[in-house]
Amino acid sequence: MTINLEQTPLLTDLYELTMLQTYYEHEMTEEAVFELFMRRSPARGFFVAAGLEQGLDWLSQLEFASDELDWMRQSGLFSDAFIERMRNFRFTGEVRALPEGTVFFAEEPLVQIVAPLPEAQFIESRLMNILHFQTLIASKAARCTLAAESTPVIDFGMRRAHGGEAGLWAARACYMAGFSATATCLSSARYNIPPTGTMAHAFILAHDSEAEAFERFARSHPNNVVLLIDTYDVQRGAERVVEVAQTLAADGIDIHGVRIDSGDLAANAKLAREILDRGGLTDTRIIVSGGLDEYRLEALMAENAPIDGVGVGSNVDTSADSPFLDSAYKLHYFRDRPRGKHAEGKTDLPGRKQIFRRYDANDNWLADTLGLLDERVDGEPLLEPVMRDGKRISAGSASDLESARARCAQALAALPNELKTLRQPPEQTVTLSPGLKKLREELAQSYR
């Protein structure tokens, strides 16, 4: 079986298909409303919406190929009638979503699906997989952007990401959240993210001397000379850069930067800056990397180290401190009745909803109210229609990467400082509208 991993409908949980067969057998095909949202995360004061572009691509091309239907038949789990019905299965519904780059909070819908029940149900697993991952990484990356203040942050994480697709999408999510560039070539090619990269310690070790490695690299890449100076000793590495720079200058080649990847990054950056400045390389930038995340970035900035750029990898591409979000995709309306899970510790908010956001006179965030779609509530509605009748409404800006990047920067700037704190952020409680409160209580009463 030849599979397009990004598009196959079989990248799903088995229960999506087993439920569909039963739905069809009993003609349960009326319109349903599902909402994808995040539950509270003690390590995150906010989330950044990401992954909509890939989610819409998947939905708009959703169909079963013959060999995928053959697998269903060979599995022995499904009726012939159901398998034949799936031959013409498509997503024909409506999607409303938060534009990518939007900051949002727990319990607020990231995506709202309105479609025949089997269609809305089937897309659950893969849609969650796409949106959860990029939202997870964008939320982590935004914290790094905030911690780095105005220092450019570069994505170095592909090699330790959990698979190729994860590395590809992580670079996209990081760029959306404010990173300036990526070292991942395919992410640069596909998403038009500025590429950047230097050299590995192996390149230095492969040469007979550090100076030889520096000079050869500079002559090979005269317009992008960034040299790794910590293979042996940062002080000697910086001194050799100064020595090599004199030889290169005669041929019009400048050393644009140096990178430090180990040790006390703040102290080593200060030492390197002193040596470079003394050698006349005052314009040579210092980039640091190695085990960085928002917490270490915050500490580096507090030390006022002379750092001109930072490379962040493993801790962001795996969201190491909070490696998953408690995402949920729940049925909230079906057969003209609101629906919602009502279990101990997990109670859903029923009905088809909208997020209403209010700002002050200076465009700073004030509050969010979660209300019913047809309710009159003060504030700017955030969920936008992005798909109708199974087709994307327009290219638009809701999932355009540059628009999402600008939207995220604006949203982060508008947040109050207490929500941007890195440690123990306050629990942000979204206000519920009167109509939603009433509906929730009525539904709770009906379960008693």
C-alpha positions as CSV (number, residue, x, y, z in Angstrom):
1,M,0.0,0.0,0.0
2,T,1.4,3.4,-1.0
3,I,0.4,6.1,1.5
4,N,0.6,9.8,1.4
5,L,1.2,10.3,5.1
6,E,0.0,13.9,5.2
7,Q,-3.3,13.1,3.4
8,T,-4.4,9.5,4.2
9,P,-7.7,9.1,6.1
10,L,-6.3,6.0,7.7
11,L,-4.0,8.1,10.0
12,T,-6.8,8.0,12.6
13,D,-8.1,5.9,15.5
14,L,-10.0,2.8,14.7
15,Y,-13.0,3.9,16.8
16,E,-13.7,6.7,14.3
17,L,-14.5,4.1,11.7
18,T,-16.3,1.7,14.0
19,M,-18.6,4.5,15.1
20,L,-19.2,5.6,11.6
21,Q,-20.5,2.2,10.5
22,T,-23.0,2.3,13.3
23,Y,-24.1,5.9,12.6
24,Y,-24.8,5.0,9.0
25,E,-26.6,1.8,9.9
26,H,-29.0,3.8,12.0
27,E,-29.2,6.8,9.6
28,M,-27.7,9.1,12.2
29,T,-26.6,11.7,9.6
30,E,-28.1,14.9,10.9
31,E,-26.1,18.0,11.4
32,A,-23.8,18.0,14.5
33,V,-21.6,20.6,16.1
34,F,-18.2,19.6,17.5
35,E,-15.6,22.0,19.1
36,L,-11.9,21.5,19.6
37,F,-10.5,23.2,22.7
38,M,-7.8,23.0,25.3
39,R,-8.3,22.3,29.0
40,R,-6.3,24.1,31.6
41,S,-2.5,23.7,31.7
42,P,-0.8,24.8,34.9
43,A,2.4,25.6,32.9
44,R,0.8,27.9,30.3
45,G,-0.9,31.2,30.9
46,F,-2.1,31.3,27.3
47,F,-2.1,29.3,24.0
48,V,-1.3,30.3,20.4
49,A,-3.6,28.9,17.7
50,A,-1.6,27.1,15.0
51,G,-2.0,24.4,12.4
52,L,-5.2,25.6,10.7
53,E,-3.6,25.7,7.3
54,Q,-2.6,22.0,7.4
55,G,-5.9,21.1,9.0
56,L,-7.9,22.7,6.2
57,D,-5.7,21.1,3.5
58,W,-6.5,17.7,5.0
59,L,-10.2,18.3,5.2
60,S,-10.5,19.7,1.7
61,Q,-8.8,16.6,0.2
62,L,-10.3,14.0,2.4
63,E,-11.2,10.8,0.5
64,F,-10.4,7.0,0.6
65,A,-8.2,5.5,-2.0
66,S,-8.9,2.0,-3.3
67,D,-6.0,0.4,-1.5
68,E,-7.2,2.0,1.8
69,L,-10.7,0.5,1.2
70,D,-9.0,-2.8,0.5
71,W,-7.3,-2.6,4.0
72,M,-10.7,-2.0,5.6
73,R,-12.1,-5.1,3.8
74,Q,-9.0,-7.2,4.8
75,S,-9.3,-6.2,8.4
76,G,-12.6,-8.0,8.7
77,L,-14.0,-5.3,10.9
78,F,-16.4,-3.6,8.6
79,S,-19.4,-4.6,6.5
80,D,-19.2,-4.5,2.7
81,A,-22.0,-1.9,2.6
82,F,-20.1,0.4,4.8
83,I,-16.9,0.0,2.9
84,E,-18.7,0.9,-0.4
85,R,-20.3,3.9,1.3
86,M,-16.8,5.2,2.3
87,R,-15.8,5.1,-1.4
88,N,-17.6,8.4,-1.8
89,F,-16.9,9.8,1.7
90,R,-16.0,13.5,1.7
91,F,-16.1,16.3,4.2
92,T,-19.0,18.6,3.2
93,G,-19.3,20.7,6.4
94,E,-18.6,24.1,7.7
95,V,-15.6,25.2,9.7
96,R,-15.2,28.2,11.9
97,A,-11.8,28.8,13.5
98,L,-9.5,31.1,15.4
99,P,-7.1,32.7,12.8
100,E,-3.6,31.3,13.2
101,G,-1.5,33.3,15.6
102,T,-4.4,34.2,17.8
103,V,-3.8,34.0,21.5
104,F,-6.5,32.1,23.3
105,F,-7.3,30.5,26.7
106,A,-8.5,27.2,28.2
107,E,-12.1,26.1,27.2
108,E,-12.2,28.5,24.2
109,P,-12.9,26.7,20.9
110,L,-9.9,26.7,18.6
111,V,-12.0,25.1,15.9
112,Q,-15.8,24.6,15.5
113,I,-17.1,22.0,13.1
114,V,-20.7,21.9,11.7
115,A,-21.3,18.9,9.5
116,P,-23.3,15.6,9.3
117,L,-22.5,13.6,12.4
118,P,-20.4,10.9,10.6
119,E,-18.2,13.5,8.9
120,A,-17.8,15.6,12.0
121,Q,-17.0,12.5,14.0
122,F,-14.5,11.0,11.6
123,I,-12.2,14.0,11.4
124,E,-11.6,14.1,15.2
125,S,-8.3,12.2,15.5
126,R,-6.3,13.6,12.7
127,L,-7.6,17.2,13.1
128,M,-6.6,17.1,16.8
129,N,-3.3,15.6,15.8
130,I,-2.5,18.5,13.4
131,L,-3.8,21.4,15.5
132,H,-2.7,20.1,18.9
133,F,0.9,19.7,17.8
134,Q,1.4,23.1,16.2
135,T,-0.5,24.9,18.9
136,L,1.7,23.1,21.5
137,I,4.9,24.3,19.8
138,A,3.7,27.8,19.0
139,S,2.6,28.3,22.6
140,K,6.1,27.2,23.8
141,A,7.9,29.2,21.2
142,A,5.9,32.4,22.1
143,R,7.3,32.1,25.6
144,C,10.8,31.9,24.3
145,T,10.2,35.0,22.1
146,L,9.0,36.9,25.1
147,A,11.9,35.7,27.3
148,A,14.5,36.7,24.6
149,E,13.0,40.2,24.5
150,S,14.4,41.8,21.3
151,T,17.1,39.2,20.7
152,P,16.4,37.1,17.5
153,V,15.6,33.5,18.2
154,I,16.4,30.7,15.6
155,D,14.8,27.2,15.3
156,F,17.5,24.5,15.7
157,G,15.2,21.7,16.8
158,M,14.5,19.3,13.8
159,R,17.0,16.6,14.7
160,R,15.4,15.9,18.1
161,A,11.8,16.5,17.0
162,H,9.5,13.5,17.3
163,G,9.7,12.6,13.6
164,G,10.0,14.4,10.3
165,E,6.6,15.9,10.2
166,A,7.1,17.3,13.7
167,G,10.3,19.0,12.8
168,L,8.8,20.5,9.6
169,W,5.7,21.8,11.4
170,A,7.6,22.9,14.5
171,A,9.7,25.3,12.4
172,R,6.4,26.8,11.0
173,A,4.9,27.2,14.5
174,C,8.1,28.7,15.9
175,Y,8.3,31.3,13.0
176,M,4.6,32.2,13.6
177,A,5.4,32.7,17.3
178,G,8.2,35.2,16.6
179,F,11.3,33.2,15.7
180,S,13.4,34.8,13.1
181,A,14.7,31.8,11.1
182,T,15.0,28.1,10.9
183,A,17.9,25.6,10.3
184,T,15.4,23.1,8.7
185,C,15.8,23.3,4.9
186,L,12.4,21.8,4.0
187,S,10.6,24.2,6.3
188,S,12.4,27.1,4.7
189,A,11.5,25.9,1.2
190,R,7.9,25.0,1.9
191,Y,6.9,28.0,4.2
192,N,9.4,30.7,3.0
193,I,11.0,31.0,6.4
194,P,14.5,32.6,6.3
195,P,17.1,29.8,6.4
196,T,20.1,29.9,8.6
197,G,22.9,27.6,9.7
198,T,26.6,27.5,10.6
199,M,28.7,24.4,11.1
200,A,29.0,21.5,13.5
201,H,31.9,20.6,15.8
202,A,32.7,17.7,13.4
203,F,33.7,20.2,10.7
204,I,36.3,21.7,13.1
205,L,37.5,18.2,14.2
206,A,37.8,17.1,10.6
207,H,40.6,19.7,10.0
208,D,44.1,19.7,11.3
209,S,43.6,23.0,13.0
210,E,40.8,25.3,14.1
211,A,42.3,28.1,12.0
212,E,42.3,26.0,8.9
213,A,38.7,25.0,9.4
214,F,37.7,28.7,9.9
215,E,39.5,29.9,6.9
216,R,38.2,27.2,4.6
217,F,34.6,27.7,5.6
218,A,34.9,31.5,5.2
219,R,36.3,31.2,1.7
220,S,33.6,28.6,0.8
221,H,30.8,30.8,2.1
222,P,32.1,34.4,2.0
223,N,28.6,35.9,2.4
224,N,27.6,33.8,5.4
225,V,30.7,33.5,7.7
226,V,29.5,32.3,11.1
227,L,32.2,30.3,12.9
228,L,31.8,27.8,15.8
229,I,34.3,28.7,18.5
230,D,33.8,26.3,21.4
231,T,35.1,23.0,20.0
232,Y,38.2,23.2,22.2
233,D,38.3,26.5,24.1
234,V,36.2,29.6,23.7
235,Q,39.1,32.0,24.4
236,R,41.4,30.4,21.9
237,G,38.6,30.0,19.4
238,A,37.8,33.7,19.6
239,E,41.5,34.6,19.3
240,R,41.9,32.4,16.2
241,V,38.9,34.2,14.7
242,V,40.7,37.5,15.1
243,E,43.8,36.0,13.5
244,V,41.9,34.5,10.5
245,A,39.9,37.7,10.1
246,Q,43.1,39.7,9.2
247,T,43.9,37.2,6.4
248,L,40.3,37.2,5.1
249,A,40.0,40.9,5.2
250,A,42.7,41.2,2.5
251,D,40.3,39.4,0.2
252,G,37.2,41.4,1.2
253,I,35.7,38.7,3.4
254,D,34.1,39.7,6.7
255,I,33.3,37.4,9.6
256,H,29.7,38.0,10.3
257,G,29.3,36.0,13.5
258,V,30.5,33.4,15.9
259,R,28.5,30.7,17.7
260,I,29.0,29.3,21.2
261,D,27.3,26.0,22.0
262,S,28.5,25.0,25.5
263,G,29.6,26.1,28.9
264,D,28.5,29.2,30.7
265,L,27.0,30.9,27.8
266,A,26.8,34.4,29.4
267,A,30.4,34.3,30.6
268,N,31.7,32.9,27.4
269,A,29.8,35.5,25.4
270,K,31.3,38.3,27.5
271,L,34.8,36.8,27.0
272,A,34.3,36.4,23.3
273,R,32.9,39.9,22.9
274,E,36.0,41.4,24.7
275,I,38.4,39.5,22.4
276,L,36.5,40.3,19.2
277,D,36.2,44.0,20.1
278,R,39.9,44.2,21.0
279,G,40.7,42.6,17.6
280,G,38.6,45.1,15.7
281,L,35.7,42.8,15.1
282,T,33.1,45.0,16.7
283,D,30.4,44.2,14.2
284,T,30.8,40.4,14.5
285,R,27.7,39.0,16.1
286,I,27.6,36.4,18.9
287,I,25.1,33.6,18.7
288,V,24.6,31.1,21.5
289,S,22.9,27.7,21.6
290,G,22.8,24.6,23.7
291,G,19.9,23.4,25.9
292,L,18.1,26.7,25.8
293,D,14.5,27.3,26.6
294,E,12.4,30.3,27.9
295,Y,13.7,29.8,31.5
296,R,17.4,29.9,30.5
297,L,16.8,32.7,28.0
298,E,15.2,34.8,30.8
299,A,18.3,34.2,32.9
300,L,20.7,35.1,30.1
301,M,18.8,38.4,29.4
302,A,19.0,39.2,33.1
303,E,22.8,38.9,33.0
304,N,23.0,41.5,30.2
305,A,25.2,39.1,28.2
306,P,26.4,40.5,24.8
307,I,24.3,38.1,22.8
308,D,23.0,39.0,19.3
309,G,21.0,35.8,18.6
310,V,20.0,32.5,20.2
311,G,19.4,29.1,18.7
312,V,16.8,27.0,20.5
313,G,16.1,23.4,19.6
314,S,15.2,20.3,21.6
315,N,13.3,22.0,24.4
316,V,11.0,23.8,22.0
317,D,10.4,21.2,19.3
318,T,9.4,18.7,22.1
319,S,7.9,21.3,24.4
320,A,9.9,19.6,27.1
321,D,8.4,21.2,30.2
322,S,4.9,20.5,29.0
323,P,5.0,17.9,26.2
324,F,1.3,17.8,25.5
325,L,-1.8,19.9,26.0
326,D,-5.1,18.5,27.3
327,S,-6.9,18.9,24.0
328,A,-10.5,17.8,23.5
329,Y,-12.9,17.5,20.6
330,K,-16.5,17.2,21.9
331,L,-20.0,17.0,20.6
332,H,-21.9,20.1,21.7
333,Y,-25.0,20.2,19.6
334,F,-27.0,17.4,17.8
335,R,-30.6,16.9,16.8
336,D,-31.6,20.3,17.8
337,R,-30.4,19.8,21.4
338,P,-27.2,21.1,23.2
339,R,-24.9,18.2,24.3
340,G,-22.0,18.1,26.7
341,K,-20.0,15.7,28.8
342,H,-21.0,15.9,32.4
343,A,-18.5,13.7,34.4
344,E,-16.6,14.2,37.5
345,G,-13.6,16.5,36.8
346,K,-14.6,17.1,33.2
347,T,-17.7,19.1,32.4
348,D,-18.1,20.5,28.9
349,L,-19.7,23.8,27.9
350,P,-22.7,22.9,25.6
351,G,-24.0,24.6,22.5
352,R,-22.5,26.4,19.5
353,K,-20.3,29.1,20.8
354,Q,-18.4,32.3,19.9
355,I,-15.5,34.0,21.7
356,F,-15.9,37.7,22.3
357,R,-12.8,39.7,23.1
358,R,-12.6,43.2,24.6
359,Y,-9.7,45.7,24.5
360,D,-9.0,49.0,26.3
361,A,-8.5,52.3,24.5
362,N,-4.9,51.4,23.9
363,D,-5.7,48.0,22.3
364,N,-4.6,46.1,25.3
365,W,-6.4,42.9,26.1
366,L,-9.1,43.3,28.8
367,A,-11.2,40.2,28.9
368,D,-12.8,37.3,26.9
369,T,-16.4,36.2,27.2
370,L,-17.5,32.8,25.9
371,G,-21.0,33.0,24.7
372,L,-23.5,31.4,22.4
373,L,-23.2,32.1,18.7
374,D,-26.6,33.9,18.5
375,E,-26.2,35.8,21.7
376,R,-25.5,39.6,21.9
377,V,-22.2,40.0,23.8
378,D,-19.8,42.9,24.0
379,G,-16.5,42.4,22.2
380,E,-14.9,41.4,19.0
381,P,-16.0,37.9,17.8
382,L,-12.9,35.7,17.2
383,L,-14.0,32.6,15.4
384,E,-14.1,33.2,11.7
385,P,-15.7,31.1,8.9
386,V,-12.9,29.4,6.9
387,M,-14.7,26.5,5.2
388,R,-18.2,26.1,3.8
389,D,-19.7,23.0,2.0
390,G,-16.3,21.3,2.4
391,K,-14.5,24.0,0.5
392,R,-12.2,26.7,1.7
393,I,-13.9,30.0,1.6
394,S,-10.8,31.9,0.4
395,A,-7.1,31.9,0.8
396,G,-7.6,34.8,3.2
397,S,-5.3,35.6,6.1
398,A,-6.7,33.2,8.7
399,S,-4.0,30.6,7.9
400,D,-1.4,32.7,6.0
401,L,1.9,32.4,7.8
402,E,3.1,36.0,7.6
403,S,-0.3,37.2,8.6
404,A,-0.4,34.8,11.5
405,R,3.1,35.9,12.6
406,A,2.0,39.5,12.6
407,R,-1.2,38.6,14.4
408,C,0.7,36.7,17.1
409,A,3.2,39.6,17.7
410,Q,0.3,42.0,18.1
411,A,-1.6,39.6,20.4
412,L,1.4,39.0,22.7
413,A,2.1,42.7,22.9
414,A,-1.5,43.2,24.0
415,L,-1.4,40.7,26.8
416,P,-1.0,41.9,30.4
417,N,2.4,41.0,32.0
418,E,0.9,38.7,34.6
419,L,-0.3,36.3,31.8
420,K,3.1,36.4,30.2
421,T,5.0,35.3,33.3
422,L,6.9,32.1,32.8
423,R,6.5,30.5,36.2
424,Q,3.1,29.7,37.7
425,P,1.0,31.9,35.5
426,P,-2.3,32.8,37.0
427,E,-5.3,30.7,36.1
428,Q,-7.1,32.7,33.4
429,T,-10.8,32.3,33.8
430,V,-12.8,33.1,30.8
431,T,-16.1,34.8,31.6
432,L,-19.3,32.9,30.5
433,S,-22.2,34.9,29.1
434,P,-25.6,34.8,30.8
435,G,-27.0,32.6,28.0
436,L,-24.2,30.1,28.2
437,K,-24.4,29.9,32.0
438,K,-28.1,29.2,31.8
439,L,-27.7,26.6,29.1
440,R,-25.0,24.8,31.1
441,E,-27.2,24.7,34.2
442,E,-30.2,23.5,32.3
443,L,-28.1,20.7,30.8
444,A,-26.7,19.8,34.2
445,Q,-30.2,19.6,35.6
446,S,-31.3,17.3,32.8
447,Y,-28.6,14.8,33.8
448,R,-29.7,14.6,37.5
